[in-house]
């Protein structure tokens, strides 16, 4: 198939806005290269020779200006997201023209191709601040890490944050079950095990099951129990670009993928029942997790059989205390009925989640609508 010409991409003579990248150049070779990059990023560009209408210039998520169009654009209003594409590596004056244009960067292709591809994709997806990523681990088996992870996600979603819950424990039974959505269509981990490189955050969210306003990535009931670390890295990078909150439910014994996830987390919660044996087991988990995550905090489940206090347990682990969660009657029955933890707004679990999120989460202002 022949490469489209500039005339084929010339926009209609109106002053409508631009949803995709705006390309301004009369250089056919540069135009072909930029159109291909936009296609690789999943973006549909508007290609124009000459100065664009004002609204087109102001509304495009990113503007790629060929150096041949510098004079026609230099008098336009300054705006973020303008990149100047040089045509001659030996022309040092292009950097001066970049400053006069108010360009964020001066680039030359193909040297800057990989960087520009990511920049185009970020602009089209509306990437802002990355998501806060919270890893949740259990100090021992049955500590309640999955329950807390689900409750954090449900609470954050209910308060207006974009929220993704990622199940990093292939032997945990599936967080979609805990959310009451094991029968809901959508991608599971086996579908993403071959993921490589950049994944569109928008397409990922649209493809996952949406349960109680939470985008959930869990396991299916098949035999796949291992995913490559590169797949975890690609998926988590896409999730973080979406903004809001990403909650990771990770196993105590970290496989390579879970270790990769932990290294990308911003903060972590180690759930520890108030028991001596749990304290001993949690010490080993804290030591391993602490090598990959600097901000790890203890969450203590009360009461214990001998009256241990949360502050004592956290001090014994050498971790700051994130808080205590008292026993809550009815959680187990709720799970059997498909009612996820965190929906009981007045319970100890929900109160802890709300207080913790108030402390660590930024305002929802500026997050794009779901």
C-alpha positions in Angstrom: 0.0 0.0 0.0 1.5 3.4 -1.0 2.3 5.9 1.8 -0.4 8.6 2.0 0.6 12.0 0.7 0.3 15.3 2.6 -2.7 16.3 0.4 -4.5 13.1 1.5 -4.1 14.2 5.1 -4.9 17.9 4.6 -7.8 18.7 7.1 -11.1 20.2 6.0 -11.0 24.0 5.9 -12.8 24.5 9.2 -11.8 25.6 12.7 -12.7 22.4 14.5 -10.6 20.9 17.3 -8.0 18.1 16.9 -8.3 14.8 18.8 -5.1 13.3 17.4 -1.5 14.6 16.9 -1.1 17.6 14.6 1.7 17.3 12.0 2.8 20.5 10.3 5.3 20.0 7.4 5.6 20.1 3.6 8.5 17.6 3.7 7.1 14.4 2.3 9.8 12.2 3.9 9.3 13.6 7.3 5.5 13.5 7.0 5.6 9.8 6.1 7.9 9.0 9.1 5.6 10.9 11.5 2.4 9.4 10.2 3.9 5.9 10.7 4.9 6.7 14.2 1.4 8.0 15.0 0.0 4.8 13.6 2.3 2.7 15.8 1.1 4.7 18.8 -2.5 4.0 17.9 -3.1 7.7 17.0 -4.8 9.2 13.9 -2.9 12.4 13.0 -4.0 15.6 11.2 -1.4 16.5 8.6 -1.3 20.0 7.3 1.1 22.1 5.2 1.2 25.7 6.5 0.0 27.4 9.7 -3.0 25.7 11.2 -6.3 27.4 12.3 -6.1 28.7 15.8 -8.4 26.1 17.4 -6.6 23.2 15.7 -3.3 24.5 17.1 -4.7 24.9 20.6 -6.6 21.7 21.0 -4.2 19.1 19.5 -2.7 16.9 22.3 0.7 17.2 20.7 2.0 19.3 17.7 4.9 18.0 15.6 6.3 20.9 13.6 8.7 20.3 10.8 11.6 22.8 10.7 10.3 23.9 7.2 7.2 25.3 8.9 9.0 27.2 11.7 8.3 30.7 10.3 4.6 30.1 9.8 4.2 28.9 13.4 6.6 31.2 15.3 3.9 33.9 15.8 1.2 31.5 17.1 0.3 31.5 20.8 2.7 29.5 23.0 1.4 26.2 24.2 2.8 23.0 25.8 3.3 19.9 23.7 5.1 21.4 20.7 8.0 19.5 19.3 10.3 20.8 16.5 11.6 18.2 14.0 14.9 19.2 12.6 15.7 18.4 8.9 19.5 19.0 8.9 21.8 17.6 11.7 24.5 20.1 10.7 22.2 23.2 11.2 22.9 24.4 14.7 20.5 27.3 14.3 17.6 24.8 14.7 18.0 25.0 18.5 17.6 28.8 18.4 14.4 28.3 16.3 13.2 25.8 18.9 13.5 28.4 21.6 11.7 31.0 19.6 8.9 28.6 18.8 8.5 27.7 22.5 9.1 24.0 21.6 9.6 21.5 24.4 12.2 19.6 22.5 14.1 19.7 19.2 14.3 16.2 17.7 15.9 14.5 14.7 14.6 11.2 13.2 15.4 8.4 13.3 17.6 9.0 16.3 14.7 10.1 18.6 12.2 7.7 17.2 11.7 5.5 20.3 11.4 8.6 22.6 8.9 10.3 20.2 6.8 7.2 19.9 6.3 7.1 23.7 5.7 10.9 23.8 3.0 10.6 21.1 1.3 7.7 22.9 1.4 9.6 26.2 -0.2 12.7 24.7 -3.0 10.8 23.0 -3.8 8.9 26.1 -3.9 12.1 28.1 -1.2 10.9 30.5 -0.9 13.0 33.6 0.5 12.1 37.1 1.2 8.3 37.4 -1.0 6.3 39.7 -0.1 5.7 43.3 0.9 2.0 43.5 0.3 0.2 46.7 1.5 -3.4 47.2 -0.3 -5.6 49.8 1.4 -8.7 51.2 0.5 -11.1 54.0 2.8 -11.7 56.9 1.6 -15.3 56.9 -0.9 -17.5 55.0 -4.4 -16.4 55.6 -3.4 -13.0 57.0 -6.0 -11.2 55.0 -3.9 -9.5 52.4 -6.3 -10.1 49.5 -9.2 -8.9 51.7 -7.3 -5.6 52.4 -6.3 -5.2 48.8 -9.9 -5.6 47.6 -11.1 -3.2 50.3 -8.6 -0.5 49.3 -9.6 -0.8 45.7 -13.3 -0.7 46.4 -12.9 2.3 48.8 -10.8 4.3 46.4 -13.2 3.7 43.5 -16.2 4.6 45.6 -14.5 8.0 46.4 -13.9 8.8 42.8 -10.4 7.6 42.0 -9.5 5.6 38.9 -8.7 2.3 40.4 -7.0 -0.9 39.1 -6.6 -4.0 41.2 -3.9 -6.4 40.0 -3.7 -10.0 41.3 -0.1 -11.1 41.5 -0.8 -14.4 43.3 -1.6 -17.2 40.9 -2.4 -19.5 43.9 -4.7 -17.1 45.6 -8.0 -18.2 44.2 -8.6 -15.1 42.1 -9.5 -11.6 43.2 -12.4 -11.6 40.7 -14.0 -14.3 42.9 -13.6 -12.0 46.0 -15.1 -9.2 44.0 -18.1 -11.4 43.0 -17.2 -11.2 39.3 -15.7 -14.5 38.3 -18.3 -14.9 35.5 -17.8 -11.4 34.1 -16.2 -11.2 30.6 -12.8 -9.6 30.2 -9.1 -10.4 30.0 -7.3 -12.4 32.7 -3.6 -12.9 33.2 -3.2 -15.8 30.8 -4.4 -13.5 28.0 -1.7 -11.0 28.8 1.2 -13.4 29.5 2.7 -12.6 26.1 2.5 -8.8 26.6 5.7 -6.9 25.5 6.5 -3.3 25.2 4.0 -0.5 25.5 0.4 -1.3 26.2 -2.3 1.3 25.8 -3.7 2.1 29.2 -7.0 3.1 27.8 -7.4 -0.2 25.9 -6.2 -2.2 28.9 -8.9 -0.6 31.1 -11.6 -1.3 28.5 -10.5 -4.9 28.2 -10.5 -5.8 31.9 -13.6 -6.8 33.9 -15.0 -3.8 35.7 -16.3 -4.8 39.1 -17.7 -2.3 41.6 -16.1 0.5 39.5 -12.7 -1.3 39.9 -10.8 -2.5 36.8 -9.6 -5.9 38.0 -6.8 -8.1 36.5 -7.0 -11.6 38.0 -6.4 -15.2 37.1 -8.7 -17.6 35.3 -9.3 -21.2 36.4 -6.8 -22.6 33.9 -3.3 -24.1 34.3 -1.3 -21.0 33.7 0.5 -20.1 36.9 3.5 -18.1 35.7 3.8 -14.9 33.8 7.1 -13.4 32.5 8.4 -10.4 34.4 8.4 -8.4 31.2 4.6 -8.9 30.9 4.1 -7.7 34.5 6.3 -4.7 33.8 4.3 -3.8 30.6 0.9 -4.2 32.2 1.9 -2.3 35.4 3.4 0.5 33.3 0.1 0.9 31.4 -1.9 0.8 34.7 0.3 3.5 36.3 -0.1 5.8 33.3 -3.9 5.7 33.8 -3.4 7.6 37.1 -5.4 7.2 40.3 -4.6 4.1 42.3 -3.1 0.7 41.5 -3.4 -1.9 44.2 -1.2 -5.0 43.9 -2.1 -8.2 45.8 1.2 -10.1 46.0 2.2 -13.5 47.4 4.5 -13.9 50.4 6.9 -16.0 48.3 7.8 -13.6 45.5 8.2 -15.1 42.0 10.0 -13.1 39.3 6.8 -11.3 38.2 5.8 -10.4 41.7 9.3 -9.1 42.5 9.1 -6.9 39.4 5.7 -5.6 40.6 7.0 -4.9 44.1 10.0 -2.9 42.7 7.5 -0.6 40.8 5.3 0.0 43.9 5.4 3.3 45.7 4.4 2.0 49.1 3.5 -1.3 50.7 1.3 -2.8 53.4 2.3 -6.0 55.3 -0.8 -7.5 57.0 0.1 -9.3 60.2 -2.3 -11.0 62.6 -1.5 -10.2 66.3 0.1 -13.6 67.0 3.6 -14.7 67.9 4.0 -17.2 65.0 2.6 -14.6 62.6 5.2 -12.1 63.9 8.0 -14.6 63.2 6.8 -15.4 59.7 6.2 -11.8 58.9 9.7 -10.9 59.8 11.0 -13.1 57.0 8.5 -11.6 54.5 9.5 -8.0 55.6 13.2 -8.8 55.1 12.6 -10.0 51.6 10.1 -7.3 50.6 12.2 -4.6 52.2 15.1 -5.3 49.8 12.8 -4.2 46.9 10.5 -1.6 48.5 11.7 1.1 50.9 8.3 2.3 52.2 6.8 -0.9 53.7 4.3 -0.4 56.6 2.7 -2.9 59.0 -1.1 -3.4 59.3 -2.0 -5.4 62.4 -5.2 -7.5 62.6 -6.7 -7.5 66.1 -7.4 -9.1 68.5 -4.7 -11.6 69.1 -4.8 -14.5 71.6 -2.3 -13.0 74.0 -3.1 -9.3 73.8 -0.2 -8.2 71.6 -0.6 -4.5 70.5 -0.1 -3.2 67.0 2.7 -0.9 68.0 4.6 -3.7 69.6 4.4 -5.9 66.6 5.4 -3.2 64.2 8.3 -2.3 66.4 9.4 -6.0 66.4 9.3 -6.0 62.6 11.2 -2.8 62.4 8.4 -1.2 60.3 6.2 1.9 60.8 2.7 1.1 61.9 0.1 2.0 59.2 -2.8 1.1 61.5 -4.8 -1.6 63.2 -7.9 -3.5 61.9 -10.3 -5.1 64.4 -12.1 -8.3 63.6 -15.3 -7.7 61.6 -18.2 -10.1 61.8 -19.8 -10.9 58.5 -16.8 -10.5 56.1 -16.5 -14.2 55.4 -20.2 -14.5 54.7 -20.1 -11.5 52.5 -17.4 -13.0 50.4 -19.4 -16.2 49.9 -22.3 -14.1 48.7 -20.2 -12.2 46.2 -20.1 -9.0 48.3 -16.6 -7.6 48.3 -14.8 -6.3 51.3 -14.9 -2.5 51.6 -18.6 -2.2 50.8 -19.4 -2.1 54.5 -18.8 1.6 54.9 -19.0 1.7 58.7 -16.9 -1.4 59.5 -13.3 -1.4 60.8 -11.9 -2.5 57.5 -13.5 0.3 55.5 -12.6 2.9 58.2 -8.9 1.9 57.9 -9.0 2.0 54.1 -10.6 5.5 54.1 -8.1 6.9 56.6 -5.1 5.3 54.8 -6.2 6.6 51.4 -6.9 10.1 52.9 -3.2 10.1 54.0 -1.5 8.7 50.8 -3.8 9.6 47.9 -3.7 12.9 46.1 -7.0 14.7 45.3 -9.2 13.4 42.5 -9.1 16.8 40.9 -7.5 16.5 37.4 -8.2 12.8 37.0 -9.9 12.1 33.7 -13.4 10.8 33.8 -13.9 7.0 33.5 
